[in-house]
Amino acid sequence: MPTKEEMLSFAKSIEKIVKEKDLNYIDAVTYFCETNSLEVESVTNLINHSLKAKIAFDASQLNLLPKSNTLPV
């Protein structure tokens, strides 16, 4: 089980990739794994709630998740 510091460090790395490479969060995690020779499955326990929400938002925008009933903003 990763520590909170490890999870925070991972989230900061992903945020940095998103900003510097102009990627969405899903692609940023994939890019991180590729550049560090990691399997995507091996970093799933490093994803905190904030990062998970951002990934879910990206996935819904890309129609990768089933539609949910949400009110328009």
Buried (B, 14 or more C-beta within 10 A) or exposed (E): EBEEEEBBEBBEBBBEBBEEEEBBBBBBBBBBBEEEEEEEEEBEEBBBEEBEEBBBEBBBEEEEEEEEEEEEE
